[in-house]
Amino acid sequence: MDSWRVLVRGASVIGILFVFSFWSAKGYNRGWSQNQVPVKNIDPVTEIEFTTFQKRFIPGLDYLAGGTALGLTLFAVTFLRRRSHNLS
């Protein structure tokens, strides 16, 4: 087996694990990725609840699916076009 195939396979598996770890560390968001997060606040004087938006990135399933698809594609590419050895 060629050494570059082993390196690409290892890099793709590490990449998939990194994407999953990053997605899970940021909160297992099962929707689309978000750049702003709604935060509920209470006005101290009137005690009325209102919503503000905090700028923060939360990766969603699109981030997880894209990273996993890229890793699996890289892994699959290593199985294509194997060299045939002629013994003549």
Biopython code that builds the backbone (N, CA, C, O; Angstrom):
import numpy as np
from Bio.PDB.StructureBuilder import StructureBuilder

atoms = [
    (1, "MET", "N", (0.847, -1.168, 0.000)),
    (1, "MET", "CA", (0.000, 0.000, 0.000)),
    (1, "MET", "C", (0.897, 1.237, 0.000)),
    (1, "MET", "O", (1.922, 1.278, 0.681)),
    (2, "ASP", "N", (0.498, 2.228, -0.766)),
    (2, "ASP", "CA", (1.275, 3.461, -0.828)),
    (2, "ASP", "C", (1.148, 4.235, 0.469)),
    (2, "ASP", "O", (0.112, 4.205, 1.132)),
    (3, "SER", "N", (2.209, 4.921, 0.813)),
    (3, "SER", "CA", (2.198, 5.659, 2.080)),
    (3, "SER", "C", (1.273, 6.866, 2.031)),
    (3, "SER", "O", (0.720, 7.257, 3.059)),
    (4, "TRP", "N", (1.093, 7.466, 0.852)),
    (4, "TRP", "CA", (0.201, 8.624, 0.789)),
    (4, "TRP", "C", (-1.242, 8.216, 1.043)),
    (4, "TRP", "O", (-2.027, 9.004, 1.570)),
    (5, "ARG", "N", (-1.598, 6.989, 0.672)),
    (5, "ARG", "CA", (-2.967, 6.523, 0.934)),
    (5, "ARG", "C", (-3.221, 6.411, 2.440)),
    (5, "ARG", "O", (-4.288, 6.781, 2.930)),
    (6, "VAL", "N", (-2.247, 5.908, 3.146)),
    (6, "VAL", "CA", (-2.385, 5.783, 4.602)),
    (6, "VAL", "C", (-2.476, 7.165, 5.242)),
    (6, "VAL", "O", (-3.279, 7.378, 6.151)),
    (7, "LEU", "N", (-1.664, 8.092, 4.777)),
    (7, "LEU", "CA", (-1.692, 9.453, 5.329)),
    (7, "LEU", "C", (-3.019, 10.148, 5.060)),
    (7, "LEU", "O", (-3.563, 10.802, 5.949)),
    (8, "VAL", "N", (-3.543, 10.016, 3.855)),
    (8, "VAL", "CA", (-4.820, 10.661, 3.524)),
    (8, "VAL", "C", (-5.963, 10.013, 4.290)),
    (8, "VAL", "O", (-6.872, 10.708, 4.742)),
    (9, "ARG", "N", (-5.932, 8.703, 4.441)),
    (9, "ARG", "CA", (-6.981, 8.027, 5.217)),
    (9, "ARG", "C", (-6.944, 8.460, 6.683)),
    (9, "ARG", "O", (-7.983, 8.728, 7.286)),
    (10, "GLY", "N", (-5.745, 8.525, 7.242)),
    (10, "GLY", "CA", (-5.626, 8.976, 8.631)),
    (10, "GLY", "C", (-6.073, 10.414, 8.797)),
    (10, "GLY", "O", (-6.756, 10.742, 9.767)),
    (11, "ALA", "N", (-5.695, 11.284, 7.857)),
    (11, "ALA", "CA", (-6.105, 12.690, 7.931)),
    (11, "ALA", "C", (-7.610, 12.840, 7.799)),
    (11, "ALA", "O", (-8.209, 13.692, 8.457)),
    (12, "SER", "N", (-8.230, 12.018, 6.952)),
    (12, "SER", "CA", (-9.680, 12.127, 6.802)),
    (12, "SER", "C", (-10.410, 11.650, 8.055)),
    (12, "SER", "O", (-11.411, 12.247, 8.449)),
    (13, "VAL", "N", (-9.927, 10.593, 8.679)),
    (13, "VAL", "CA", (-10.557, 10.114, 9.927)),
    (13, "VAL", "C", (-10.376, 11.145, 11.042)),
    (13, "VAL", "O", (-11.311, 11.417, 11.795)),
    (14, "ILE", "N", (-9.183, 11.713, 11.146)),
    (14, "ILE", "CA", (-8.939, 12.758, 12.157)),
    (14, "ILE", "C", (-9.806, 13.976, 11.878)),
    (14, "ILE", "O", (-10.321, 14.599, 12.806)),
    (15, "GLY", "N", (-9.970, 14.320, 10.601)),
    (15, "GLY", "CA", (-10.827, 15.450, 10.237)),
    (15, "GLY", "C", (-12.277, 15.229, 10.633)),
    (15, "GLY", "O", (-12.927, 16.133, 11.157)),
    (16, "ILE", "N", (-12.785, 14.025, 10.384)),
    (16, "ILE", "CA", (-14.162, 13.709, 10.762)),
    (16, "ILE", "C", (-14.330, 13.773, 12.280)),
    (16, "ILE", "O", (-15.320, 14.310, 12.778)),
    (17, "LEU", "N", (-13.368, 13.229, 13.006)),
    (17, "LEU", "CA", (-13.436, 13.292, 14.478)),
    (17, "LEU", "C", (-13.361, 14.729, 14.983)),
    (17, "LEU", "O", (-14.039, 15.087, 15.947)),
    (18, "PHE", "N", (-12.533, 15.560, 14.329)),
    (18, "PHE", "CA", (-12.437, 16.968, 14.725)),
    (18, "PHE", "C", (-13.758, 17.696, 14.489)),
    (18, "PHE", "O", (-14.210, 18.450, 15.351)),
    (19, "VAL", "N", (-14.380, 17.477, 13.327)),
    (19, "VAL", "CA", (-15.656, 18.144, 13.024)),
    (19, "VAL", "C", (-16.722, 17.722, 14.025)),
    (19, "VAL", "O", (-17.466, 18.563, 14.529)),
    (20, "PHE", "N", (-16.803, 16.427, 14.315)),
    (20, "PHE", "CA", (-17.793, 15.961, 15.283)),
    (20, "PHE", "C", (-17.517, 16.520, 16.678)),
    (20, "PHE", "O", (-18.449, 16.917, 17.377)),
    (21, "SER", "N", (-16.256, 16.558, 17.087)),
    (21, "SER", "CA", (-15.910, 17.084, 18.409)),
    (21, "SER", "C", (-16.230, 18.567, 18.514)),
    (21, "SER", "O", (-16.757, 19.021, 19.530)),
    (22, "PHE", "N", (-15.912, 19.326, 17.465)),
    (22, "PHE", "CA", (-16.203, 20.759, 17.466)),
    (22, "PHE", "C", (-17.701, 21.004, 17.520)),
    (22, "PHE", "O", (-18.166, 21.864, 18.269)),
    (23, "TRP", "N", (-18.473, 20.239, 16.717)),
    (23, "TRP", "CA", (-19.922, 20.391, 16.706)),
    (23, "TRP", "C", (-20.516, 20.046, 18.071)),
    (23, "TRP", "O", (-21.413, 20.740, 18.550)),
    (24, "SER", "N", (-20.020, 18.975, 18.701)),
    (24, "SER", "CA", (-20.562, 18.574, 20.000)),
    (24, "SER", "C", (-20.124, 19.526, 21.112)),
    (24, "SER", "O", (-20.886, 19.771, 22.047)),
    (25, "ALA", "N", (-18.917, 20.060, 21.025)),
    (25, "ALA", "CA", (-18.451, 20.996, 22.051)),
    (25, "ALA", "C", (-19.220, 22.312, 22.009)),
    (25, "ALA", "O", (-19.346, 22.995, 23.025)),
    (26, "LYS", "N", (-19.726, 22.661, 20.847)),
    (26, "LYS", "CA", (-20.468, 23.909, 20.703)),
    (26, "LYS", "C", (-21.955, 23.749, 20.998)),
    (26, "LYS", "O", (-22.700, 24.724, 20.909)),
    (27, "GLY", "N", (-22.400, 22.560, 21.343)),
    (27, "GLY", "CA", (-23.764, 22.431, 21.837)),
    (27, "GLY", "C", (-24.713, 21.535, 21.091)),
    (27, "GLY", "O", (-25.918, 21.657, 21.307)),
    (28, "TYR", "N", (-24.271, 20.639, 20.226)),
    (28, "TYR", "CA", (-25.158, 19.698, 19.533)),
    (28, "TYR", "C", (-26.349, 20.387, 18.868)),
    (28, "TYR", "O", (-27.480, 19.918, 18.998)),
    (29, "ASN", "N", (-26.116, 21.482, 18.164)),
    (29, "ASN", "CA", (-27.209, 22.192, 17.506)),
    (29, "ASN", "C", (-27.755, 21.348, 16.361)),
    (29, "ASN", "O", (-27.020, 21.031, 15.426)),
    (30, "ARG", "N", (-29.020, 20.982, 16.419)),
    (30, "ARG", "CA", (-29.623, 20.112, 15.419)),
    (30, "ARG", "C", (-30.293, 20.883, 14.297)),
    (30, "ARG", "O", (-30.981, 20.292, 13.465)),
    (31, "GLY", "N", (-30.101, 22.194, 14.262)),
    (31, "GLY", "CA", (-30.647, 23.014, 13.181)),
    (31, "GLY", "C", (-29.526, 23.505, 12.285)),
    (31, "GLY", "O", (-28.452, 22.906, 12.220)),
    (32, "TRP", "N", (-29.795, 24.615, 11.589)),
    (32, "TRP", "CA", (-28.779, 25.235, 10.746)),
    (32, "TRP", "C", (-27.761, 25.974, 11.600)),
    (32, "TRP", "O", (-28.043, 26.307, 12.751)),
    (33, "SER", "N", (-26.598, 26.231, 11.057)),
    (33, "SER", "CA", (-25.572, 27.008, 11.768)),
    (33, "SER", "C", (-26.088, 28.419, 12.021)),
    (33, "SER", "O", (-26.827, 28.976, 11.209)),
    (34, "GLN", "N", (-25.695, 28.984, 13.144)),
    (34, "GLN", "CA", (-26.165, 30.319, 13.522)),
    (34, "GLN", "C", (-24.980, 31.225, 13.816)),
    (34, "GLN", "O", (-23.973, 30.792, 14.376)),
    (35, "ASN", "N", (-25.114, 32.496, 13.429)),
    (35, "ASN", "CA", (-24.100, 33.494, 13.746)),
    (35, "ASN", "C", (-24.531, 34.394, 14.902)),
    (35, "ASN", "O", (-23.707, 35.080, 15.507)),
    (36, "GLN", "N", (-25.834, 34.383, 15.203)),
    (36, "GLN", "CA", (-26.368, 35.161, 16.315)),
    (36, "GLN", "C", (-27.262, 34.267, 17.156)),
    (36, "GLN", "O", (-27.984, 33.418, 16.636)),
    (37, "VAL", "N", (-27.201, 34.472, 18.462)),
    (37, "VAL", "CA", (-27.974, 33.653, 19.389)),
    (37, "VAL", "C", (-28.920, 34.565, 20.173)),
    (37, "VAL", "O", (-28.475, 35.568, 20.731)),
    (38, "PRO", "N", (-30.213, 34.237, 20.226)),
    (38, "PRO", "CA", (-31.126, 35.059, 21.023)),
    (38, "PRO", "C", (-30.890, 34.850, 22.518)),
    (38, "PRO", "O", (-30.762, 33.722, 22.994)),
    (39, "VAL", "N", (-30.837, 35.969, 23.246)),
    (39, "VAL", "CA", (-30.647, 35.933, 24.696)),
    (39, "VAL", "C", (-31.787, 36.716, 25.332)),
    (39, "VAL", "O", (-32.019, 37.873, 24.981)),
    (40, "LYS", "N", (-32.500, 36.089, 26.269)),
    (40, "LYS", "CA", (-33.610, 36.769, 26.939)),
    (40, "LYS", "C", (-33.077, 37.561, 28.127)),
    (40, "LYS", "O", (-32.302, 37.052, 28.937)),
    (41, "ASN", "N", (-33.506, 38.803, 28.213)),
    (41, "ASN", "CA", (-33.119, 39.682, 29.311)),
    (41, "ASN", "C", (-34.366, 40.240, 29.973)),
    (41, "ASN", "O", (-35.451, 40.239, 29.392)),
    (42, "ILE", "N", (-34.193, 40.716, 31.201)),
    (42, "ILE", "CA", (-35.307, 41.334, 31.931)),
    (42, "ILE", "C", (-34.905, 42.764, 32.278)),
    (42, "ILE", "O", (-33.833, 43.006, 32.832)),
    (43, "ASP", "N", (-35.781, 43.699, 31.943)),
    (43, "ASP", "CA", (-35.532, 45.100, 32.267)),
    (43, "ASP", "C", (-35.616, 45.263, 33.783)),
    (43, "ASP", "O", (-36.623, 44.883, 34.380)),
    (44, "PRO", "N", (-34.573, 45.823, 34.427)),
    (44, "PRO", "CA", (-34.581, 45.903, 35.890)),
    (44, "PRO", "C", (-35.651, 46.833, 36.460)),
    (44, "PRO", "O", (-36.071, 46.646, 37.602)),
    (45, "VAL", "N", (-36.095, 47.814, 35.708)),
    (45, "VAL", "CA", (-37.079, 48.774, 36.213)),
    (45, "VAL", "C", (-38.502, 48.256, 36.023)),
    (45, "VAL", "O", (-39.275, 48.190, 36.978)),
    (46, "THR", "N", (-38.847, 47.889, 34.785)),
    (46, "THR", "CA", (-40.216, 47.474, 34.493)),
    (46, "THR", "C", (-40.427, 45.964, 34.605)),
    (46, "THR", "O", (-41.567, 45.500, 34.593)),
    (47, "GLU", "N", (-39.357, 45.206, 34.712)),
    (47, "GLU", "CA", (-39.387, 43.753, 34.781)),
    (47, "GLU", "C", (-40.076, 43.108, 33.578)),
    (47, "GLU", "O", (-40.725, 42.068, 33.689)),
    (48, "ILE", "N", (-39.914, 43.760, 32.426)),
    (48, "ILE", "CA", (-40.441, 43.213, 31.177)),
    (48, "ILE", "C", (-39.323, 42.422, 30.496)),
    (48, "ILE", "O", (-38.169, 42.845, 30.439)),
    (49, "GLU", "N", (-39.712, 41.273, 29.990)),
    (49, "GLU", "CA", (-38.722, 40.426, 29.331)),
    (49, "GLU", "C", (-38.570, 40.846, 27.867)),
    (49, "GLU", "O", (-39.564, 41.071, 27.176)),
    (50, "PHE", "N", (-37.332, 40.949, 27.400)),
    (50, "PHE", "CA", (-37.068, 41.284, 26.007)),
    (50, "PHE", "C", (-35.902, 40.437, 25.502)),
    (50, "PHE", "O", (-35.136, 39.877, 26.286)),
    (51, "THR", "N", (-35.786, 40.357, 24.189)),
    (51, "THR", "CA", (-34.766, 39.514, 23.571)),
    (51, "THR", "C", (-33.722, 40.362, 22.870)),
    (51, "THR", "O", (-34.053, 41.264, 22.101)),
    (52, "THR", "N", (-32.463, 40.065, 23.141)),
    (52, "THR", "CA", (-31.351, 40.668, 22.410)),
    (52, "THR", "C", (-30.592, 39.538, 21.714)),
    (52, "THR", "O", (-30.769, 38.362, 22.031)),
    (53, "PHE", "N", (-29.752, 39.918, 20.767)),
    (53, "PHE", "CA", (-28.994, 38.908, 20.027)),
    (53, "PHE", "C", (-27.516, 39.085, 20.288)),
    (53, "PHE", "O", (-26.973, 40.183, 20.172)),
    (54, "GLN", "N", (-26.874, 37.989, 20.643)),
    (54, "GLN", "CA", (-25.442, 37.977, 20.920)),
    (54, "GLN", "C", (-24.731, 37.333, 19.728)),
    (54, "GLN", "O", (-25.148, 36.281, 19.245)),
    (55, "LYS", "N", (-23.647, 37.974, 19.256)),
    (55, "LYS", "CA", (-22.899, 37.420, 18.126)),
    (55, "LYS", "C", (-22.018, 36.279, 18.616)),
    (55, "LYS", "O", (-21.075, 36.475, 19.383)),
    (56, "ARG", "N", (-22.358, 35.072, 18.144)),
    (56, "ARG", "CA", (-21.624, 33.872, 18.517)),
    (56, "ARG", "C", (-21.903, 32.813, 17.452)),
    (56, "ARG", "O", (-23.032, 32.701, 16.976)),
    (57, "PHE", "N", (-20.892, 32.041, 17.077)),
    (57, "PHE", "CA", (-21.079, 31.001, 16.063)),
    (57, "PHE", "C", (-21.436, 29.687, 16.728)),
    (57, "PHE", "O", (-20.750, 29.213, 17.633)),
    (58, "ILE", "N", (-22.538, 29.108, 16.248)),
    (58, "ILE", "CA", (-22.962, 27.785, 16.707)),
    (58, "ILE", "C", (-23.110, 26.911, 15.471)),
    (58, "ILE", "O", (-24.008, 27.141, 14.661)),
    (59, "PRO", "N", (-22.238, 25.899, 15.309)),
    (59, "PRO", "CA", (-22.336, 25.036, 14.126)),
    (59, "PRO", "C", (-23.566, 24.144, 14.199)),
    (59, "PRO", "O", (-23.921, 23.641, 15.265)),
    (60, "GLY", "N", (-24.208, 23.955, 13.058)),
    (60, "GLY", "CA", (-25.401, 23.121, 12.986)),
    (60, "GLY", "C", (-25.130, 21.814, 12.255)),
    (60, "GLY", "O", (-23.984, 21.420, 12.040)),
    (61, "LEU", "N", (-26.214, 21.162, 11.884)),
    (61, "LEU", "CA", (-26.086, 19.893, 11.182)),
    (61, "LEU", "C", (-25.467, 20.074, 9.797)),
    (61, "LEU", "O", (-24.852, 19.146, 9.271)),
    (62, "ASP", "N", (-25.621, 21.262, 9.199)),
    (62, "ASP", "CA", (-24.999, 21.499, 7.893)),
    (62, "ASP", "C", (-23.480, 21.477, 8.006)),
    (62, "ASP", "O", (-22.799, 20.982, 7.108)),
    (63, "TYR", "N", (-22.949, 22.005, 9.089)),
    (63, "TYR", "CA", (-21.503, 21.972, 9.339)),
    (63, "TYR", "C", (-21.037, 20.532, 9.560)),
    (63, "TYR", "O", (-20.015, 20.112, 9.016)),
    (64, "LEU", "N", (-21.784, 19.794, 10.350)),
    (64, "LEU", "CA", (-21.447, 18.397, 10.631)),
    (64, "LEU", "C", (-21.522, 17.548, 9.366)),
    (64, "LEU", "O", (-20.622, 16.751, 9.103)),
    (65, "ALA", "N", (-22.587, 17.710, 8.580)),
    (65, "ALA", "CA", (-22.751, 16.923, 7.361)),
    (65, "ALA", "C", (-21.684, 17.283, 6.327)),
    (65, "ALA", "O", (-21.145, 16.395, 5.666)),
    (66, "GLY", "N", (-21.375, 18.563, 6.180)),
    (66, "GLY", "CA", (-20.361, 18.976, 5.219)),
    (66, "GLY", "C", (-18.982, 18.459, 5.569)),
    (66, "GLY", "O", (-18.265, 17.970, 4.696)),
    (67, "GLY", "N", (-18.600, 18.557, 6.827)),
    (67, "GLY", "CA", (-17.301, 18.058, 7.264)),
    (67, "GLY", "C", (-17.178, 16.554, 7.151)),
    (67, "GLY", "O", (-16.132, 16.032, 6.766)),
    (68, "THR", "N", (-18.254, 15.858, 7.490)),
    (68, "THR", "CA", (-18.249, 14.399, 7.380)),
    (68, "THR", "C", (-18.204, 13.963, 5.918)),
    (68, "THR", "O", (-17.490, 13.022, 5.573)),
    (69, "ALA", "N", (-18.960, 14.641, 5.061)),
    (69, "ALA", "CA", (-18.946, 14.305, 3.630)),
    (69, "ALA", "C", (-17.568, 14.548, 3.020)),
    (69, "ALA", "O", (-17.103, 13.752, 2.205)),
    (70, "LEU", "N", (-16.918, 15.634, 3.406)),
    (70, "LEU", "CA", (-15.574, 15.912, 2.906)),
    (70, "LEU", "C", (-14.586, 14.838, 3.362)),
    (70, "LEU", "O", (-13.767, 14.366, 2.573)),
    (71, "GLY", "N", (-14.665, 14.459, 4.628)),
    (71, "GLY", "CA", (-13.783, 13.415, 5.149)),
    (71, "GLY", "C", (-14.017, 12.073, 4.486)),
    (71, "GLY", "O", (-13.063, 11.366, 4.164)),
    (72, "LEU", "N", (-15.271, 11.714, 4.280)),
    (72, "LEU", "CA", (-15.577, 10.441, 3.624)),
    (72, "LEU", "C", (-15.157, 10.453, 2.153)),
    (72, "LEU", "O", (-14.733, 9.428, 1.618)),
    (73, "THR", "N", (-15.277, 11.605, 1.505)),
    (73, "THR", "CA", (-14.834, 11.720, 0.114)),
    (73, "THR", "C", (-13.327, 11.535, 0.011)),
    (73, "THR", "O", (-12.846, 10.813, -0.862)),
    (74, "LEU", "N", (-12.584, 12.183, 0.896)),
    (74, "LEU", "CA", (-11.134, 12.006, 0.901)),
    (74, "LEU", "C", (-10.756, 10.551, 1.170)),
    (74, "LEU", "O", (-9.831, 10.019, 0.555)),
    (75, "PHE", "N", (-11.470, 9.918, 2.084)),
    (75, "PHE", "CA", (-11.208, 8.521, 2.395)),
    (75, "PHE", "C", (-11.489, 7.635, 1.185)),
    (75, "PHE", "O", (-10.726, 6.714, 0.895)),
    (76, "ALA", "N", (-12.587, 7.914, 0.479)),
    (76, "ALA", "CA", (-12.966, 7.099, -0.674)),
    (76, "ALA", "C", (-12.009, 7.280, -1.845)),
    (76, "ALA", "O", (-11.792, 6.345, -2.615)),
    (77, "VAL", "N", (-11.437, 8.467, -1.986)),
    (77, "VAL", "CA", (-10.516, 8.728, -3.087)),
    (77, "VAL", "C", (-9.289, 7.828, -3.003)),
    (77, "VAL", "O", (-8.701, 7.484, -4.027)),
    (78, "THR", "N", (-8.908, 7.454, -1.814)),
    (78, "THR", "CA", (-7.716, 6.618, -1.658)),
    (78, "THR", "C", (-7.911, 5.205, -2.213)),
    (78, "THR", "O", (-6.929, 4.494, -2.426)),
    (79, "PHE", "N", (-9.150, 4.786, -2.449)),
    (79, "PHE", "CA", (-9.404, 3.459, -2.999)),
    (79, "PHE", "C", (-9.459, 3.454, -4.522)),
    (79, "PHE", "O", (-9.507, 2.385, -5.132)),
    (80, "LEU", "N", (-9.454, 4.613, -5.136)),
    (80, "LEU", "CA", (-9.538, 4.705, -6.588)),
    (80, "LEU", "C", (-8.168, 4.502, -7.237)),
    (80, "LEU", "O", (-7.130, 4.821, -6.657)),
    (81, "ARG", "N", (-8.196, 3.981, -8.420)),
    (81, "ARG", "CA", (-7.026, 3.868, -9.289)),
    (81, "ARG", "C", (-5.813, 3.231, -8.628)),
    (81, "ARG", "O", (-4.796, 3.882, -8.390)),
    (82, "ARG", "N", (-5.941, 1.998, -8.352)),
    (82, "ARG", "CA", (-4.799, 1.252, -7.835)),
    (82, "ARG", "C", (-3.876, 0.867, -8.966)),
    (82, "ARG", "O", (-4.330, 0.588, -10.075)),
    (83, "ARG", "N", (-2.616, 0.848, -8.702)),
    (83, "ARG", "CA", (-1.626, 0.468, -9.710)),
    (83, "ARG", "C", (-1.642, -1.036, -9.922)),
    (83, "ARG", "O", (-1.774, -1.816, -8.979)),
    (84, "SER", "N", (-1.504, -1.420, -11.171)),
    (84, "SER", "CA", (-1.366, -2.851, -11.448)),
    (84, "SER", "C", (0.121, -3.141, -11.650)),
    (84, "SER", "O", (0.800, -2.428, -12.390)),
    (85, "HIS", "N", (0.608, -4.150, -11.016)),
    (85, "HIS", "CA", (2.013, -4.521, -11.097)),
    (85, "HIS", "C", (2.179, -5.598, -12.171)),
    (85, "HIS", "O", (1.589, -6.676, -12.096)),
    (86, "ASN", "N", (2.980, -5.280, -13.143)),
    (86, "ASN", "CA", (3.287, -6.264, -14.193)),
    (86, "ASN", "C", (4.524, -7.064, -13.774)),
    (86, "ASN", "O", (5.533, -6.487, -13.371)),
    (87, "LEU", "N", (4.442, -8.349, -13.868)),
    (87, "LEU", "CA", (5.534, -9.207, -13.474)),
    (87, "LEU", "C", (6.389, -9.636, -14.668)),
    (87, "LEU", "O", (7.092, -10.643, -14.584)),
    (88, "SER", "N", (6.344, -8.907, -15.760)),
    (88, "SER", "CA", (7.124, -9.299, -16.922)),
    (88, "SER", "C", (8.476, -8.664, -17.003)),
    (88, "SER", "O", (9.225, -8.923, -17.945)),
]
sb = StructureBuilder()
sb.init_structure("model")
sb.init_model(0)
sb.init_chain("A")
sb.init_seg("    ")
for serial, (resi, resn, name, xyz) in enumerate(atoms, 1):
    if name == "N":
        sb.init_residue(resn, " ", resi, " ")
    sb.init_atom(name, np.array(xyz, "f"), 0.0, 1.0, " ", f" {name:<3s}", serial, name[0])
structure = sb.get_structure()
